[in-house]
Amino acid sequence: MTLEGKYALVTGASKGIGRATALALAREGAHVLVHYGRSAKEAEAVISEIRSKGGQAEAIQADLSTPDGASLLASRAKMVIGDRLDILVANAGISKAARIAGYTVDDFDSLYTTNVRGTFFLVQHLLPVMGAGSNIVVISSIVARSVVGVPGLENPSILAYASTKGALETLVKNWAAILGPQGIRVNAVAPGVIETDMSNFTKTEAGREVALGMQALKRLGKPEDVADVVAFIASEGARWITGASIPVDGGSKL
Ligand SMILES: NC(=O)c1ccc[n+]([C@@H]2O[C@H](COP(=O)([O-])OP(=O)(O)OC[C@H]3O[C@@H](n4cnc5c(N)ncnc54)[C@H](OP(=O)(O)O)[C@@H]3O)[C@@H](O)[C@H]2O)c1
């Protein structure tokens, strides 16, 4: 086990990629704080699964879309961890697909408040308990750098969501540069299509075909495919990697 004795906080760990990441970090020995927004039962199930395997975990609730969500989460986390956080996985996020004409100001604001503002201020509030050897992994997406789907004015697109991931990757580089001298690493992991509630289009045959059509590897990605990479990036094995965005996408859009 590579993360023995480390404290890790995973945001949005009640489901999907966050859940798989919490389980992977716990498997590697980390004491995991399982953050959730609305899915309390699912978060409790993650805690039970970790504890049943002999691991340590606690659930923490906070709505990251509210102005004080990030500071609440940070203070609740500090009550458990004290003054040292080793690993922060900023995973919580929402998505939206629409034609350009179909987006509302509320859609745009909720994408940015949850995905970007929540992450920005969570890092701000947790930095005082991070130090040399700590690291941050931000879950980005292939869409930060590539246009996916079929472009067209009449077709739904996730362009506003994609721009939040572009913003996060810009923050990752800036955080890595600013925090490097303190010995804190900051990286992005950029999944392609992963089978979760968020990517429910993969449940249709047409959706599966779109996903598989852009990938070199011909199966749908699973949350565990991403979680194992996050666990590595968070470990000492990745000690010389910072400011990077690691694609985990089965060779998408090559
Ligand atoms: N699935 C994909 O194909 C894919 C591809 C690339 C990147 N990603 C990224 O991977 C991350 C996880 O996505 P996923 O596919 O695992 O999605 P998911 O299954 O829908 O899970 C999203 C998680 O984020 C949490 N969350 C959302 N809004 C929140 C809020 N306001 N406050 C607190 N928690 C909130 C949810 O918590 P509650 O349910 O408890 O509220 C849930 O645990 C996201 O950043 C997403 O953009 C996903």
The ligand as a MOL file (V3000), in Angstrom:
LIG
                    3D

  0  0  0     0  0            999 V3000
M  V30 BEGIN CTAB
M  V30 COUNTS 48 52 0 0 0
M  V30 BEGIN ATOM
M  V30 1 N -18.4310 10.6050 -16.7710 0
M  V30 2 C -17.6400 11.0840 -17.7060 0
M  V30 3 O -17.7030 10.6660 -18.8800 0
M  V30 4 C -16.6140 12.1340 -17.3670 0
M  V30 5 C -15.6490 12.4290 -18.3270 0
M  V30 6 C -14.6800 13.3890 -18.0440 0
M  V30 7 C -14.7010 14.0490 -16.8310 0
M  V30 8 N -15.6590 13.7510 -15.9160 0 CHG=1
M  V30 9 C -15.6070 14.4970 -14.6460 0
M  V30 10 O -15.4980 13.5860 -13.5620 0
M  V30 11 C -16.0720 14.1520 -12.3970 0
M  V30 12 C -17.0450 13.1520 -11.7950 0
M  V30 13 O -18.0680 12.8930 -12.7480 0
M  V30 14 P -18.9640 11.5720 -12.7520 0
M  V30 15 O -19.1050 11.1630 -14.1520 0
M  V30 16 O -18.4760 10.6260 -11.7270 0 CHG=-1
M  V30 17 O -20.3540 12.2370 -12.3180 0
M  V30 18 P -21.5280 11.7740 -11.3340 0
M  V30 19 O -21.6370 10.2950 -11.2760 0
M  V30 20 O -22.6950 12.5890 -11.7580 0
M  V30 21 O -21.0170 12.2770 -9.8810 0
M  V30 22 C -20.8770 13.6450 -9.6300 0
M  V30 23 C -20.4640 13.8500 -8.1900 0
M  V30 24 O -20.3080 15.2580 -7.9660 0
M  V30 25 C -21.0600 15.6310 -6.8290 0
M  V30 26 N -21.6090 16.9770 -6.9650 0
M  V30 27 C -22.2040 17.5400 -8.0460 0
M  V30 28 N -22.6220 18.7750 -7.7700 0
M  V30 29 C -22.3020 19.0050 -6.4620 0
M  V30 30 C -22.4800 20.0970 -5.5710 0
M  V30 31 N -23.1070 21.2300 -5.9430 0
M  V30 32 N -22.0260 19.9870 -4.3010 0
M  V30 33 C -21.4130 18.8540 -3.8990 0
M  V30 34 N -21.2220 17.7800 -4.6870 0
M  V30 35 C -21.6610 17.8660 -5.9580 0
M  V30 36 C -22.1680 14.6120 -6.7250 0
M  V30 37 O -22.5730 14.5310 -5.3660 0
M  V30 38 P -24.1090 14.2990 -4.8810 0
M  V30 39 O -24.7410 13.3190 -5.8290 0
M  V30 40 O -23.8980 13.7550 -3.4980 0
M  V30 41 O -24.7620 15.6400 -4.8820 0
M  V30 42 C -21.4990 13.3410 -7.2130 0
M  V30 43 O -20.8620 12.6800 -6.1430 0
M  V30 44 C -16.7190 15.4660 -12.8270 0
M  V30 45 O -15.8530 16.5520 -12.5470 0
M  V30 46 C -16.8610 15.2960 -14.3270 0
M  V30 47 O -16.8730 16.5360 -14.9930 0
M  V30 48 C -16.6180 12.8100 -16.1470 0
M  V30 END ATOM
M  V30 BEGIN BOND
M  V30 1 1 1 2
M  V30 2 2 2 3
M  V30 3 1 2 4
M  V30 4 1 4 5
M  V30 5 2 4 48
M  V30 6 2 5 6
M  V30 7 1 6 7
M  V30 8 2 7 8
M  V30 9 1 8 9
M  V30 10 1 8 48
M  V30 11 1 9 10
M  V30 12 1 9 46
M  V30 13 1 10 11
M  V30 14 1 11 12
M  V30 15 1 11 44
M  V30 16 1 12 13
M  V30 17 1 13 14
M  V30 18 2 14 15
M  V30 19 1 14 16
M  V30 20 1 14 17
M  V30 21 1 17 18
M  V30 22 2 18 19
M  V30 23 1 18 20
M  V30 24 1 18 21
M  V30 25 1 21 22
M  V30 26 1 22 23
M  V30 27 1 23 24
M  V30 28 1 23 42
M  V30 29 1 24 25
M  V30 30 1 25 26
M  V30 31 1 25 36
M  V30 32 1 26 27
M  V30 33 1 26 35
M  V30 34 2 27 28
M  V30 35 1 28 29
M  V30 36 1 29 30
M  V30 37 2 29 35
M  V30 38 1 30 31
M  V30 39 2 30 32
M  V30 40 1 32 33
M  V30 41 2 33 34
M  V30 42 1 34 35
M  V30 43 1 36 37
M  V30 44 1 36 42
M  V30 45 1 37 38
M  V30 46 2 38 39
M  V30 47 1 38 40
M  V30 48 1 38 41
M  V30 49 1 42 43
M  V30 50 1 44 45
M  V30 51 1 44 46
M  V30 52 1 46 47
M  V30 END BOND
M  V30 END CTAB
M  END
